[in-house]
Amino acid sequence: MAGSEAAWQATSAGIPVVIHEMRPTVGTFAHRSGSLAEMVCSNSFRSDDDEQNAVGLLHWEMRAAGGLIMRTADAHRLPAGGALAVDRDAFAESVSRTLRTHPLITVSNEEVTTLPSTGCWIMATGPLTSATLASAIRDETGADQLAFFDAIAPIVHADTINMDVAWLQSRYDKGETEEERTAYINCPMTHAQYDAFIDAMLAADKTVFHEGETAGYFDGCLPVEVMAERGRETLRFGPMKPVGLTNAHDPSTKPYAVVQLRRDNALGTLYNIVGFQTKMKYGAQTTVFRMIPGLENAEFARLGGIHRNTFINSPTLLDAQMRLKSRPHIRFAGQITGVEGYVESAAMGLLAGRMAVAEITGRPLAPVPPTTAMGALVHHITGGADAKTFQPMNVNFGLFPPLDAARGGRKGRKDRYKGYTDRAKADWLAWLGQDARAAAE
């Protein structure tokens, strides 16, 4: 995501780019193809609400900056209530086609194993940096490589879901069209079914980490069984919450818990189980997940899994221009910098691309306003966060400077969030305009 967006921003300014993509020559645990911008976990870019949600605001800022990732996501979006979900294969193929056929772009399919000594580079290696390159980064920085574990949710063939048990509905019937209001498949559970499901999940065989590895997880992508280990009712207040839903087959009975599935492709033939990232072994997954009412005969297009993610201690290692302090001709972008999520990763690629263009062309680039979603993120990873406790972070309003009273600083949350987004949009457009004027001059 980040590398693709960075390349697009550079070529949009007339700068030729070489993309080094090791896949499919060198594969990873999670990737299935050599497509650029392949989605390896969820197919959702999360909320598209640009007035009350920080990630929705980030969508807006990327669209305003002519971002390729958001343009392609919009072209391949699927019904998902208030969220932006995409057909993952069509999305990746479209990004790949756009970049591979661009006259200013060359794609080289070999593994980069060392940190380059000359040139202008953006290292956007994603969540699965190759072991060889990661070792080179660690040797250069002199710091221990930070890591956490990320998990993938399973995908189910839609025609194997029992719709005599399950029903179509978005939570709180959210959406402007009937298709959006019925974007999710819901599988209800009674109290007894939920208890049996939790017991089976806790007892299931799970992936065992190698000796010396410590399993740290990003809280926004916890394996479902790890959530269950934190308390039997945890899932009922998380991905299995039954609120905002009415069982179409039995409207008078409120489910004790609900499992939701979200469309994964445009054809509607594949659905992923929302929030069900897992480290259960494959055999255990099929047994446990078929305990879910409606999935008793489910066939899986992909089972869940867990993989190691890497990221650097950006507050210590990067300057405000996202450059490696020890080698300022190298910028870092994307998840390796300690942002979490598709959109956040792509956004850091967008900024890195624009910063590189400004440096190459010798024009000034004003700091990104910290009042914007992009500015809040880049400020966080390049010095705003405590380096001693630095962990991956999604964009959120807690990263933004406080509002003054005139913008809702002392009002309720709804007014406060609207104040954040109004301020961010004005400041982002002003920054883009300033950058455009500098480029023209």
Buried (B, 14 or more C-beta within 10 A) or exposed (E): BBBBBBBBBBBBBEBEBEBBBBBEEBEBEBBBEBBBBBBBBBBBBBBBBBBBBBBBBBBBBBBBBEBBBBBBBBEBBBBBBBBBBBBBBBBBBBBBEBBBEBEBBEBEEEEBEEBEEEEBBBBBBBBBBBEEBBBBBBEBBEEEBBBBBBBBBBBBEBEBBBEEBBBBBBBEBBBEEEBBBBBBBBBBBEEEBBBEBBBBBEEBEBBEEEEEEEBEBBEEBBBBBBBBBEEEEBBBEBBBBBEEBBBBEEEEEEBBBBBBBBBBBBEBEBBBBBBBBBBBBBEBBBEBBBBBBBBBEBEBBBBBBBBBBBBBBBBBBBEEBBBBEEBEBBBBBBBBBBBBBBBBBBBBBBBBBBBBBBBEEEBEBEEBBBBBBBBBBBBBBBBBBEEEEBBBBBBBBEBBEEBEEEBBEEEEEEBBBBBBBBBBBEBBBEBBEEBEEBBEE
